[in-house]
Amino acid sequence: VDSCLKEVENAFKWNKPAVISSHRVNYVSSINIKNASFGLQKLNQFLLAIIKKWPDVEFMTSTELGGLITQNRK
């Protein structure tokens, strides 16, 4: 979580979007219940830390981000 927060902070420092990439395998309990629980706990901790540090943060999908970038280039 701390490493990811540092990466988000670095992106925001340069006025860039912070892209959070993850895979559903980290949250699927049919593969490993303990891993899924741990993954969801860490994701929740990470997202709450982002909101606490940057309360005006906006979350969006990759498609939404791409549309925003395209729109700003026109």
TILO-174733 format. One record per atom (N, C-alpha, C): x, y, z; residue in three letters. Coordinates in steps of 0.001 Angstrom, whole numbers, plus 524288, in hexadecimal, padded with zeros to 5 digits. Example, Ala and Ser with C-alpha at 12.3 -4.5 7.8 and 13.67 -1.06 7.14 Angstrom:
<rs>
833867E9C681E78ala 8300C7EE6C81E78ala 833907F31C81E78ala 832327F73681BA8ser 835667FBDC81BE4ser 832648001E81EBEser 
</rs>
This chain:
<rs>
803437FB5780000val 800008000080000val 8036C804E380000val 80770804F680340asp 80AD38099380381asp 80D9180A9E7FE51asp 80F65806847FBD8ser 81203807147F6C9ser 80E448093B7F2AEser 8098A807437F2A8cys 8059F809227EEEAcys 8043780ED47EFEBcys 803BE8103B7F4E7leu 8028A815AE7F639leu 806DB819597F468leu 80BB8817997F4C4lys 8101181AD27F2EAlys 80FB781B9A7ECFDlys 80E19817967EA3Aglu 80D82818127E490glu 8091481BCC7E328glu 804D081B877E606val 8007581F217E526val 8023D824B37E644val 804F18256A7EA91glu 806E982A9A7EBF7glu 80A8582CC97E7BAglu 80DD28297D7E598asn 8116282B2D7E177asn 80E5982CC97DC92asn 80A68829C47DB23ala 8073682B257D690ala 8048B830667D76Bala 8022F831197DBFEphe 7FF74835F87DD23phe 8033D83A937DD65phe 807F8839957DF49lys 80BF683DB17DF8Dlys 80D0583FF37DA21lys 80CE483C997D62Btrp 80DE583E387D0CBtrp 808DF83F797CDD9trp 8049183FF37D0DBasn 7FF718413E7CE9Fasn 7FDC183D457CA7Aasn 7FEBB8385B7CBA3lys 7FD4E834087C82Blys 7F95A8308B7CAEBlys 7F65782D9A7C7F9pro 7F2C1829E57CA77pro 7F5C78254F7CCC6pro 7F3F1823647D10Eala 7F63581EAE7D36Bala 7F2D681A1B7D1ADala 7F5138169B7CEBDval 7F22F8121C7CCBDval 7F32680D7E7D05Eval 7EEE980B647D276ile 7EF32806EF7D5FEile 7EDCA802107D2D9ile 7F17F7FEA07D256ser 7F0B17F9D97CF60ser 7F0837F5377D320ser 7EC997F2037D26Eser 7EBFD7ED767D5C5ser 7E9567E9277D29Eser 7E98D7E4767D48Dhis 7E7167E0177D1D8his 7E3277DD807D56Bhis 7DEDF7DBCF7D337arg 7DAA77D97D7D64Carg 7DC5D7D4B17D95Aarg 7E08B7D22F7D7BCval 7E26E7CD937DA90val 7E3CD7CEF27E037val 7E5077D3E17E138asn 7E6437D5967E67Fasn 7E1897D5CD7EA17asn 7DCDC7D5557E7DEtyr 7D8157D5F87EAEFtyr 7D4377D1727EA46tyr 7D5A97CD737E767val 7D2227C90C7E663val 7D2F57C4E27EA8Cval 7CECF7C3C07ED69ser 7CF537C0157F1C7ser 7CF4A7BA647F012ser 7CDA17B9427EB50ser 7CD8A7B3CE7E996ser 7D3097B19B7E8D9ser 7D6CB7B5017E81File 7DC327B34B7E77File 7DEBE7B2947ECDBile 7DE547B68E7F028asn 7E09D7B6587F55Fasn 7DDC27BA507F8CCasn 7DAB57B8687FC78ile 7D7857BBD47FFC2ile 7DAE67BFA4802DDile 7DF2D7BDCF8050Clys 7E2907C13F80825lys 7E4FF7C580804C3lys 7E6A37C41080018asn 7E8F97C7E87FC89asn 7E4F47CC007FAF1asn 7E0317CA4C7F9E0ala 7DC137CDF47F85Dala 7DAEA7D1C27FCC6ala 7DA767CFD180177ser 7D9617D31A80600ser 7DDD47D6FF806E9ser 7E29D7D51A8068Ephe 7E72E7D87380744phe 7E7657DC9E80302phe 7E6757DB0B7FE20gly 7E6957DEB77F9BCgly 7E2847E3007FA4Bgly 7DDD17E18F7FBD1leu 7D9AD7E56B7FC88leu 7DAE07E9118011Dleu 7DD217E6F080531gln 7DE917EA1B809BDgln 7E2A97EE3180830gln 7E6977EC858054Alys 7EABE7F023803A6lys 7E8B97F42C7FFC1lys 7E5537F2837FC35leu 7E30D7F6367F87Cleu 7DFE57FA5B7FB6Bleu 7DCC17F8AB7FF2Dasn 7D9AE7FC4C8024Aasn 7DD40800158053Aasn 7E1577FE1280797gln 7E5188014F80A76gln 7E79780558806CFgln 7E902803A580231phe 7EB7B807057FE50phe 7E7C780B5F7FC8Ephe 7E308809F17FB31leu 7DF4A80DD27F949leu 7DDCC811B87FD90leu 7DD1E80FD680254leu 7DBE78135D806AAleu 7E06781722807B4leu 7E5358154880739ala 7E9C4818AA807F9ala 7EA0281CDB803BDala 7E8AE81B6B7FEF9ile 7E89281F3F7FAADile 7E486823797FBD9ile 7DFDF821DC7FD5Cile 7DBA98258F7FE77ile 7DD148291B8030Eile 7DFA7826EE806EBlys 7E13682A1080B76lys 7E54082E2D809F4lys 7E91382CAD806D8lys 7ED4F830418056Elys 7EBA78342180130lys 7E85A832627FD8Atrp 7E68B835AF7F93Btrp 7E092835717F90Btrp 7DDE5838507FC79pro 7D836837D77FCDBpro 7D53E839597F7E2pro 7D7AE83C4E7F46Easp 7D50C83DCC7EF96asp 7D66583A237EB07asp 7D8A9835AC7EC3Fval 7DA25831E77E839val 7D5518300E7E53Aval 7D61982ED67E046glu 7D1E982CB47DD07glu 7D39A8275C7DB19glu 7D0338238F7DBA8phe 7D13C81E557D9A0phe 7CE2B81DAB7D496phe 7D0B281B4B7D0BBmet 7CE0F81A4E7CBC1met 7D05F815777C937met 7CDA1813787C570thr 7CF7C80EE27C29Fthr 7D39B810807BEA1thr 7D64A80CB47BC7Fser 7DA2E80DBE7B860ser 7D7958103E7B3A9ser 7D2F780E727B25Dthr 7D01F8109A7ADE4thr 7CEBE816507AED8thr 7CCFC817847B38Fglu 7CBC081CF57B4DCglu 7D09D8205E7B4A0glu 7D4F581E707B69Eleu 7D9DF8215D7B674leu 7DB918224D7B0D2leu 7DB3B81E457AD96gly 7DC9A81EDC7A80Egly 7D945822F77A55Cgly 7D42F822F57A68Cgly 7D0A7826DA7A44Fgly 7D20682C567A60Egly 7D36782CE57AAF8leu 7D4E8831FD7AD0Eleu 7D9E7833F57AA82leu 7DDAA8307E7A9D9ile 7E299831F97A748ile 7E1988339B7A1A7ile 7DE778308F79EE1thr 7DD2F831BE7996Dthr 7DA5C836FD7990Bthr 7D6AA837D279C84gln 7D3A683CB479C88gln 7D7298416679D96gln 7DAEE840E27A105asn 7DE6A845427A250asn 7E26A8465E79E14asn 7E334842B979A80arg 7E6F1843907963Farg 7E48784667791A2arg 7DF63846EB7919Clys 7DCB38498478D35lys 7DD0784F5478D9Elys 
</rs>
